[in-house]
Amino acid sequence: MKNRNRKYEIDMTKGALLPKILLFSIPLIISSVLQLLFNAADIVVVGQFAGDDTLGANCVAAIGSTGSVINMLLSVFMGLSVGVNVLAARYFAARQKKEMEETVHTTVALALIGGIIIAVIGILVSRPILEMMGSPKEVIDLSTLYMRIYFIGMPVTMLYNFGAAILRATGDTRRPLYYLMNAGVINVILNLIFVIGFHMHVAGVALATILAQAVSAGLIVKALITTDEMYKLSIRKIRVDMDKTKRIVRVGLPAGLQGAIFSFSNVLIQSSINEFGSVAMAGSAAAANIEGFVYMAMNSVYQACVSFTSQNVGANKPERIGKVLRTCLAVVFVVGAVMGNVFYFFGAQLVSIYTKEPATIQYGVQRMAVICTVYFLCGCMDVICGSLRGMGYSTVPMIVSIIGACGLRIVWILTAFRIYHDLTVLYISYPVTWTITSTAHLISYFIIKKKVVSKMDGGTVTA
């Protein structure tokens, strides 16, 4: 069993970095794409099979417009999975068995507790937030229904993501991929059954999503229980260890708060898009879903940067920290530039998968022209942030991101967009803030790296 499990692990502290980063990132990219397919399948199925064209477009707008709200409510808890990854990677590289075991069992407990909390909050605040966003009357009931059912499945969603963070810390990104493949097939089949067979439209696709996520979570838990490695899970040992919780929170909470504030700025942008009506909402939602595939591919490189940096800090290999960042920046640039521009080139065809309405397709391509073509800027910003988190510094990138990306984006909405009330002007806020924030992150990186290397040379770095 031990040897069988080790074939999934990657030693990030030795050897050439590029092949190992690709070995880590490619399964994670595919896994991330499969997770996005949950939402994409929801939108495609209701857009094509929910009923007449008007109902289908309203369902697409309803599901698509909930993404920023769901992400905002999830971000704080999901950010803790970054803390799990950093802590587990460091203990794994240092071969600290007791600390690793405590981290694993605390992680599972936090996932379940966090999932229940976010489910209750999400169910209660879904409609009030949608009303504050100015969601159109023909969409708001559908959006509320989708969100409330989606939030019921939060415990299994959190369990999968936190469990996958433990496996990623060891370099294992392949088993989460296999589990999501199974769940993705189940999700598509259930979508078709619930929407076509039972005419459940948004309720059906939401239910299909949480059932599929339950399958992937169950498989992750099984993998942790059946391993003989130092990250083995024992159900009777699941409890919250306060020391490990504090360490997870120290790295993960700033990451989560950053994500929540990012999502809040995206909620403001979504509110601005809502001013243009349900057709613009549907086009933007379809384009955003397509962009999500590029983002998740780049985010996989970000996660590689976090894991590789953290393992090398744990193994006291300061000379590899800069190499990890440079390699990940090169990879994320290629991934973002190629995927983003290819997706834009085929923009009309891709948006038409979600809807056949010409005006909706036009709105979708308009968004992709601004965002997809330079999306690699976002990837570079995230990778530098990942290096900082891998070194154990999460508060600094949070502050930089809040000011550079979120704050400036809000200022843009209140100034440039109000003066030139045009969707293209609204979308330009993204590349402008990515560029400014990336520059600030890079300056922070050089300062913090010098401090971390000094501590590593003195043998004072701890998890």
RATANOR-V820304 format. One record per residue. N is the residue number from 1. RES is the residue in three letters. SS is DSSP state (A for helix, B for strand, O for the rest). PSI is psi in degrees with one decimal (* if undefined). D_FIRST is the distance of its C-alpha to the first C-alpha in Angstrom with 2 decimals. Layout:
# RATANOR-V820304
N/RES/SS/PSI/D_FIRST ; N/RES/SS/PSI/D_FIRST
This chain:
# RATANOR-V820304
1/MET/O/-41.9/0.00 ; 2/LYS/A/-46.2/3.79 ; 3/ASN/A/-36.6/5.54 ; 4/ARG/A/-39.4/5.03 ; 5/ASN/A/-35.3/6.19 ; 6/ARG/A/-20.7/8.61 ; 7/LYS/O/-17.1/10.28 ; 8/TYR/O/-16.1/11.78 ; 9/GLU/O/158.3/13.21 ; 10/ILE/O/127.9/16.70 ; 11/ASP/O/104.9/18.46 ; 12/MET/O/-1.0/21.78 ; 13/THR/O/-1.8/23.62 ; 14/LYS/O/155.5/24.05 ; 15/GLY/O/-177.3/25.45 ; 16/ALA/O/138.8/27.47 ; 17/LEU/A/-43.7/27.38 ; 18/LEU/A/-49.6/28.58 ; 19/PRO/A/-38.8/25.81 ; 20/LYS/A/-37.4/23.13 ; 21/ILE/A/-39.9/25.24 ; 22/LEU/A/-41.3/25.64 ; 23/LEU/A/-36.3/21.94 ; 24/PHE/A/-45.2/21.48 ; 25/SER/A/-38.4/24.69 ; 26/ILE/A/-48.5/24.84 ; 27/PRO/A/-34.0/21.99 ; 28/LEU/A/-37.4/23.41 ; 29/ILE/A/-47.2/26.87 ; 30/ILE/A/-40.6/25.92 ; 31/SER/A/-43.9/24.24 ; 32/SER/A/-38.9/27.41 ; 33/VAL/A/-40.3/29.59 ; 34/LEU/A/-39.4/27.88 ; 35/GLN/A/-41.7/28.52 ; 36/LEU/A/-31.2/32.10 ; 37/LEU/A/-25.9/32.35 ; 38/PHE/A/-52.4/32.13 ; 39/ASN/A/-38.6/35.43 ; 40/ALA/A/-42.2/36.82 ; 41/ALA/A/-38.1/36.29 ; 42/ASP/A/-49.8/38.08 ; 43/ILE/A/-43.5/41.03 ; 44/VAL/A/-45.7/41.30 ; 45/VAL/A/-47.4/41.22 ; 46/VAL/A/-32.7/43.78 ; 47/GLY/A/-33.3/45.88 ; 48/GLN/A/-29.9/46.17 ; 49/PHE/A/2.7/46.06 ; 50/ALA/O/-25.5/47.13 ; 51/GLY/O/-138.3/50.77 ; 52/ASP/O/173.7/53.72 ; 53/ASP/A/-37.7/53.56 ; 54/THR/A/-47.4/54.69 ; 55/LEU/A/-41.6/52.07 ; 56/GLY/A/-44.9/49.35 ; 57/ALA/A/-39.6/50.47 ; 58/ASN/A/-37.5/50.64 ; 59/CYS/A/-40.8/47.10 ; 60/VAL/A/-46.4/45.86 ; 61/ALA/A/-39.5/47.82 ; 62/ALA/A/-47.1/46.59 ; 63/ILE/A/-45.2/42.87 ; 64/GLY/A/-36.4/43.27 ; 65/SER/O/-8.7/45.43 ; 66/THR/O/-14.3/42.91 ; 67/GLY/A/-46.0/40.29 ; 68/SER/A/-34.6/41.95 ; 69/VAL/A/-46.1/42.45 ; 70/ILE/A/-44.8/38.88 ; 71/ASN/A/-38.2/37.59 ; 72/MET/A/-43.5/40.12 ; 73/LEU/A/-29.2/39.02 ; 74/LEU/A/-24.1/35.27 ; 75/SER/A/-43.2/35.48 ; 76/VAL/A/-47.1/35.64 ; 77/PHE/A/-38.6/32.50 ; 78/MET/A/-28.5/30.60 ; 79/GLY/A/-28.8/31.68 ; 80/LEU/A/-25.4/29.68 ; 81/SER/A/-25.2/26.48 ; 82/VAL/A/-42.0/27.76 ; 83/GLY/A/-39.8/27.93 ; 84/VAL/A/-46.4/24.34 ; 85/ASN/A/-45.9/23.28 ; 86/VAL/A/-46.8/25.50 ; 87/LEU/A/-48.3/24.50 ; 88/ALA/A/-39.8/20.71 ; 89/ALA/A/-40.2/21.00 ; 90/ARG/A/-43.9/23.21 ; 91/TYR/A/-37.9/21.11 ; 92/PHE/A/-44.4/17.94 ; 93/ALA/A/-33.5/20.06 ; 94/ALA/A/-2.9/21.65 ; 95/ARG/O/45.4/18.40 ; 96/GLN/O/90.5/20.13 ; 97/LYS/A/-48.8/17.47 ; 98/LYS/A/-46.0/20.04 ; 99/GLU/A/-36.9/21.78 ; 100/MET/A/-43.7/18.72 ; 101/GLU/A/-43.9/17.82 ; 102/GLU/A/-37.0/21.50 ; 103/THR/A/-43.6/21.64 ; 104/VAL/A/-48.6/18.87 ; 105/HIS/A/-33.2/20.56 ; 106/THR/A/-39.1/23.97 ; 107/THR/A/-46.7/23.10 ; 108/VAL/A/-41.5/22.24 ; 109/ALA/A/-44.7/25.41 ; 110/LEU/A/-36.8/27.52 ; 111/ALA/A/-45.2/26.36 ; 112/LEU/A/-43.9/27.49 ; 113/ILE/A/-46.9/30.67 ; 114/GLY/A/-38.2/31.54 ; 115/GLY/A/-40.7/31.01 ; 116/ILE/A/-43.6/33.43 ; 117/ILE/A/-47.5/35.96 ; 118/ILE/A/-28.7/36.07 ; 119/ALA/A/-46.7/36.35 ; 120/VAL/A/-47.2/39.40 ; 121/ILE/A/-46.4/40.98 ; 122/GLY/A/-42.6/40.44 ; 123/ILE/A/-38.3/41.98 ; 124/LEU/A/-37.1/44.97 ; 125/VAL/A/-1.9/45.86 ; 126/SER/A/-56.8/45.12 ; 127/ARG/A/-44.0/48.68 ; 128/PRO/A/-40.8/50.52 ; 129/ILE/A/-41.6/48.70 ; 130/LEU/A/-37.5/49.39 ; 131/GLU/A/-40.4/53.02 ; 132/MET/A/-31.3/53.23 ; 133/MET/O/-7.4/51.96 ; 134/GLY/O/32.7/54.80 ; 135/SER/O/131.4/52.69 ; 136/PRO/O/150.8/55.20 ; 137/LYS/A/-29.1/56.21 ; 138/GLU/A/-7.1/55.05 ; 139/VAL/A/-31.8/51.50 ; 140/ILE/A/-38.5/50.96 ; 141/ASP/A/-41.4/50.43 ; 142/LEU/A/-42.3/47.79 ; 143/SER/A/-43.2/46.04 ; 144/THR/A/-44.3/46.09 ; 145/LEU/A/-45.8/44.65 ; 146/TYR/A/-47.2/41.79 ; 147/MET/A/-42.4/40.93 ; 148/ARG/A/-40.8/41.07 ; 149/ILE/A/-41.8/38.71 ; 150/TYR/A/-43.0/36.35 ; 151/PHE/A/-23.0/36.29 ; 152/ILE/A/-31.6/35.37 ; 153/GLY/O/10.9/31.87 ; 154/MET/A/-39.4/31.46 ; 155/PRO/A/-41.8/28.92 ; 156/VAL/A/-32.2/26.33 ; 157/THR/A/-46.1/27.38 ; 158/MET/A/-39.7/26.88 ; 159/LEU/A/-41.9/23.52 ; 160/TYR/A/-49.6/22.21 ; 161/ASN/A/-38.7/23.82 ; 162/PHE/A/-39.6/22.81 ; 163/GLY/A/-40.3/19.13 ; 164/ALA/A/-32.5/19.28 ; 165/ALA/A/-36.0/20.99 ; 166/ILE/A/-46.3/18.05 ; 167/LEU/A/-40.0/15.73 ; 168/ARG/A/-34.1/18.72 ; 169/ALA/A/-26.4/19.09 ; 170/THR/O/-3.4/15.89 ; 171/GLY/O/1.9/17.21 ; 172/ASP/O/101.6/15.17 ; 173/THR/O/-1.5/18.00 ; 174/ARG/A/-43.6/16.63 ; 175/ARG/A/-42.1/14.78 ; 176/PRO/A/-33.4/17.96 ; 177/LEU/A/-48.0/19.91 ; 178/TYR/A/-40.5/18.27 ; 179/TYR/A/-38.3/18.85 ; 180/LEU/A/-28.8/22.40 ; 181/MET/A/-47.4/23.13 ; 182/ASN/A/-46.7/22.64 ; 183/ALA/A/-37.3/24.67 ; 184/GLY/A/-41.6/27.32 ; 185/VAL/A/-43.9/28.06 ; 186/ILE/A/-41.0/28.39 ; 187/ASN/A/-45.9/30.68 ; 188/VAL/A/-43.7/33.01 ; 189/ILE/A/-45.7/33.33 ; 190/LEU/A/-36.8/34.13 ; 191/ASN/A/-50.2/36.57 ; 192/LEU/A/-40.2/38.52 ; 193/ILE/A/-48.2/38.55 ; 194/PHE/A/-37.6/39.72 ; 195/VAL/A/-49.4/42.24 ; 196/ILE/A/-45.0/43.70 ; 197/GLY/A/-39.9/43.26 ; 198/PHE/O/0.9/43.99 ; 199/HIS/O/45.2/45.98 ; 200/MET/O/-1.5/44.12 ; 201/HIS/A/-117.9/44.31 ; 202/VAL/A/-33.2/42.88 ; 203/ALA/A/-38.5/41.65 ; 204/GLY/A/-43.5/39.71 ; 205/VAL/A/-32.4/37.90 ; 206/ALA/A/-43.1/37.08 ; 207/LEU/A/-41.9/35.64 ; 208/ALA/A/-39.7/33.60 ; 209/THR/A/-47.2/32.15 ; 210/ILE/A/-30.8/30.99 ; 211/LEU/A/-40.3/29.51 ; 212/ALA/A/-39.4/27.49 ; 213/GLN/A/-33.1/26.39 ; 214/ALA/A/-37.1/25.29 ; 215/VAL/A/-48.1/22.90 ; 216/SER/A/-37.4/21.33 ; 217/ALA/A/-41.9/21.17 ; 218/GLY/A/-38.5/19.47 ; 219/LEU/A/-37.0/16.69 ; 220/ILE/A/-46.4/16.27 ; 221/VAL/A/-41.6/16.19 ; 222/LYS/A/-41.8/13.58 ; 223/ALA/A/-39.9/11.24 ; 224/LEU/A/-34.5/12.15 ; 225/ILE/A/-38.5/11.87 ; 226/THR/A/-9.5/8.44 ; 227/THR/O/154.6/6.75 ; 228/ASP/O/8.2/6.43 ; 229/GLU/O/178.4/8.65 ; 230/MET/O/-9.5/12.39 ; 231/TYR/O/23.5/13.23 ; 232/LYS/O/137.9/11.71 ; 233/LEU/O/131.1/14.54 ; 234/SER/O/122.7/16.18 ; 235/ILE/A/-41.0/19.16 ; 236/ARG/A/-14.3/21.38 ; 237/LYS/A/2.1/21.14 ; 238/ILE/O/117.2/22.42 ; 239/ARG/O/165.3/25.68 ; 240/VAL/O/112.8/27.77 ; 241/ASP/O/120.0/27.79 ; 242/MET/A/-36.6/31.17 ; 243/ASP/A/-46.4/30.48 ; 244/LYS/A/-34.8/27.48 ; 245/THR/A/-43.5/29.50 ; 246/LYS/A/-40.5/32.41 ; 247/ARG/A/-40.1/30.37 ; 248/ILE/A/-44.5/28.89 ; 249/VAL/A/-36.6/32.41 ; 250/ARG/A/-38.5/34.04 ; 251/VAL/A/-40.5/32.31 ; 252/GLY/A/-35.1/31.63 ; 253/LEU/A/-46.8/34.96 ; 254/PRO/A/-37.9/37.14 ; 255/ALA/A/-41.7/34.91 ; 256/GLY/A/-43.1/35.26 ; 257/LEU/A/-39.9/38.99 ; 258/GLN/A/-45.8/39.42 ; 259/GLY/A/-39.4/37.77 ; 260/ALA/A/-41.5/39.96 ; 261/ILE/A/-36.7/43.09 ; 262/PHE/A/-46.4/42.22 ; 263/SER/A/-34.9/41.85 ; 264/PHE/A/-42.6/45.15 ; 265/SER/A/-34.1/46.89 ; 266/ASN/A/-30.9/45.43 ; 267/VAL/A/-41.5/46.79 ; 268/LEU/A/-40.2/50.18 ; 269/ILE/A/-41.2/49.89 ; 270/GLN/A/-38.4/48.94 ; 271/SER/A/-38.8/51.98 ; 272/SER/A/-38.7/54.10 ; 273/ILE/A/-37.8/52.80 ; 274/ASN/A/-26.1/53.67 ; 275/GLU/O/-21.1/57.30 ; 276/PHE/O/1.6/57.44 ; 277/GLY/O/173.7/56.67 ; 278/SER/A/-29.3/54.04 ; 279/VAL/A/-45.8/54.26 ; 280/ALA/A/-38.8/53.46 ; 281/MET/A/-44.9/50.66 ; 282/ALA/A/-42.0/49.13 ; 283/GLY/A/-44.1/49.45 ; 284/SER/A/-39.5/47.97 ; 285/ALA/A/-42.5/45.09 ; 286/ALA/A/-43.9/44.26 ; 287/ALA/A/-41.6/44.52 ; 288/ALA/A/-36.4/42.42 ; 289/ASN/A/-39.5/39.68 ; 290/ILE/A/-44.7/39.83 ; 291/GLU/A/-32.8/39.89 ; 292/GLY/A/-32.1/36.77 ; 293/PHE/A/-39.7/34.78 ; 294/VAL/A/-45.1/36.09 ; 295/TYR/A/-45.9/35.50 ; 296/MET/A/-32.6/31.87 ; 297/ALA/A/-44.0/31.24 ; 298/MET/A/-36.9/32.92 ; 299/ASN/A/-27.5/31.18 ; 300/SER/A/-36.1/27.82 ; 301/VAL/A/-37.6/29.25 ; 302/TYR/A/-45.9/30.42 ; 303/GLN/A/-34.3/26.94 ; 304/ALA/A/-41.6/25.75 ; 305/CYS/A/-41.3/28.66 ; 306/VAL/A/-50.4/27.73 ; 307/SER/A/-46.6/24.10 ; 308/PHE/A/-41.5/25.04 ; 309/THR/A/-45.2/28.05 ; 310/SER/A/-41.8/26.33 ; 311/GLN/A/-38.9/23.54 ; 312/ASN/A/-28.9/26.34 ; 313/VAL/A/-44.6/28.40 ; 314/GLY/A/-33.6/25.60 ; 315/ALA/O/4.6/25.20 ; 316/ASN/O/51.7/29.02 ; 317/LYS/O/70.9/29.58 ; 318/PRO/O/-28.0/32.85 ; 319/GLU/A/-16.7/33.85 ; 320/ARG/A/-10.9/31.15 ; 321/ILE/A/-50.0/32.26 ; 322/GLY/A/-37.5/35.26 ; 323/LYS/A/-39.8/33.46 ; 324/VAL/A/-47.4/30.88 ; 325/LEU/A/-47.2/33.82 ; 326/ARG/A/-41.7/35.84 ; 327/THR/A/-43.9/33.05 ; 328/CYS/A/-36.4/32.18 ; 329/LEU/A/-41.6/35.92 ; 330/ALA/A/-44.2/36.37 ; 331/VAL/A/-45.4/33.52 ; 332/VAL/A/-31.9/34.68 ; 333/PHE/A/-47.1/38.27 ; 334/VAL/A/-46.8/37.51 ; 335/VAL/A/-48.8/35.36 ; 336/GLY/A/-44.0/37.99 ; 337/ALA/A/-44.4/41.03 ; 338/VAL/A/-53.5/39.92 ; 339/MET/A/-44.4/38.47 ; 340/GLY/A/-44.9/41.25 ; 341/ASN/A/-32.8/44.08 ; 342/VAL/A/-42.6/42.74 ; 343/PHE/A/-40.0/42.34 ; 344/TYR/A/-40.2/45.88 ; 345/PHE/A/-37.6/47.29 ; 346/PHE/O/26.8/46.07 ; 347/GLY/A/-49.5/46.75 ; 348/ALA/A/-42.0/49.20 ; 349/GLN/A/-38.7/47.05 ; 350/LEU/A/-43.5/43.97 ; 351/VAL/A/-33.0/45.94 ; 352/SER/O/-15.1/47.52 ; 353/ILE/O/-32.1/44.14 ; 354/TYR/O/-33.9/44.50 ; 355/THR/O/150.4/48.23 ; 356/LYS/O/-2.0/51.19 ; 357/GLU/O/117.6/53.78 ; 358/PRO/A/-41.3/55.41 ; 359/ALA/A/-37.9/56.25 ; 360/THR/A/-42.6/52.71 ; 361/ILE/A/-42.2/51.38 ; 362/GLN/A/-43.9/53.96 ; 363/TYR/A/-38.2/52.87 ; 364/GLY/A/-45.0/49.23 ; 365/VAL/A/-35.1/50.14 ; 366/GLN/A/-42.7/52.37 ; 367/ARG/A/-44.2/49.45 ; 368/MET/A/-31.9/47.17 ; 369/ALA/A/-34.3/49.97 ; 370/VAL/A/-41.9/49.84 ; 371/ILE/A/-49.5/46.17 ; 372/CYS/A/-39.0/44.06 ; 373/THR/A/-27.0/46.03 ; 374/VAL/A/25.6/45.30 ; 375/TYR/O/-21.3/42.01 ; 376/PHE/A/-24.3/40.46 ; 377/LEU/A/-39.4/42.47 ; 378/CYS/A/-41.4/40.36 ; 379/GLY/A/-43.4/37.15 ; 380/CYS/A/-42.1/38.56 ; 381/MET/A/-45.8/39.60 ; 382/ASP/A/-38.7/36.14 ; 383/VAL/A/-42.5/34.37 ; 384/ILE/A/-41.3/36.78 ; 385/CYS/A/-38.7/36.18 ; 386/GLY/A/-36.7/32.39 ; 387/SER/A/-42.1/32.99 ; 388/LEU/A/-42.2/35.07 ; 389/ARG/A/-38.0/32.45 ; 390/GLY/A/-28.9/29.71 ; 391/MET/O/-0.8/32.11 ; 392/GLY/O/6.3/32.35 ; 393/TYR/O/110.2/35.73 ; 394/SER/O/-24.4/35.93 ; 395/THR/A/-41.6/39.44 ; 396/VAL/A/-51.3/41.29 ; 397/PRO/A/-29.3/39.87 ; 398/MET/A/-48.9/40.47 ; 399/ILE/A/-44.9/44.11 ; 400/VAL/A/-43.0/44.61 ; 401/SER/A/-39.0/43.18 ; 402/ILE/A/-43.9/45.25 ; 403/ILE/A/-49.2/48.40 ; 404/GLY/A/-44.1/47.81 ; 405/ALA/A/-54.8/46.17 ; 406/CYS/A/-50.8/46.87 ; 407/GLY/A/-48.5/50.22 ; 408/LEU/A/-32.0/51.72 ; 409/ARG/A/-40.8/50.53 ; 410/ILE/A/-42.5/52.36 ; 411/VAL/A/-41.4/55.41 ; 412/TRP/A/-44.3/55.33 ; 413/ILE/A/-40.4/55.35 ; 414/LEU/A/-14.3/58.28 ; 415/THR/O/-79.8/60.28 ; 416/ALA/A/-44.2/59.74 ; 417/PHE/A/-35.5/58.58 ; 418/ARG/A/-31.2/61.48 ; 419/ILE/A/-46.6/63.93 ; 420/TYR/O/88.3/62.53 ; 421/HIS/O/76.4/61.22 ; 422/ASP/O/142.6/59.12 ; 423/LEU/A/-36.6/55.46 ; 424/THR/A/-42.2/55.09 ; 425/VAL/A/-39.9/56.35 ; 426/LEU/A/-45.7/53.84 ; 427/TYR/A/-27.7/50.91 ; 428/ILE/A/-21.8/52.10 ; 429/SER/A/-28.1/51.11 ; 430/TYR/A/-61.4/47.47 ; 431/PRO/A/-33.0/47.81 ; 432/VAL/A/-47.5/50.41 ; 433/THR/A/-30.5/48.22 ; 434/TRP/A/-43.6/45.09 ; 435/THR/A/-47.1/47.14 ; 436/ILE/A/-43.7/48.65 ; 437/THR/A/-37.9/45.41 ; 438/SER/A/-42.6/43.51 ; 439/THR/A/-43.7/46.28 ; 440/ALA/A/-39.6/46.14 ; 441/HIS/A/-40.3/42.34 ; 442/LEU/A/-40.1/42.71 ; 443/ILE/A/-44.0/45.37 ; 444/SER/A/-38.3/43.18 ; 445/TYR/A/-48.1/40.28 ; 446/PHE/A/-37.2/42.43 ; 447/ILE/A/-46.4/43.69 ; 448/ILE/A/-38.3/40.36 ; 449/LYS/A/-42.3/38.52 ; 450/LYS/A/-41.0/41.22 ; 451/LYS/A/-43.8/40.74 ; 452/VAL/A/-44.1/36.92 ; 453/VAL/A/-38.7/37.11 ; 454/SER/A/-41.5/39.76 ; 455/LYS/A/-39.2/37.58 ; 456/MET/A/-38.6/34.60 ; 457/ASP/A/-29.4/37.00 ; 458/GLY/O/-1.7/38.08 ; 459/GLY/O/28.3/34.57 ; 460/THR/O/-1.1/35.33 ; 461/VAL/O/129.3/32.88 ; 462/THR/O/164.2/30.62 ; 463/ALA/O/*/28.23
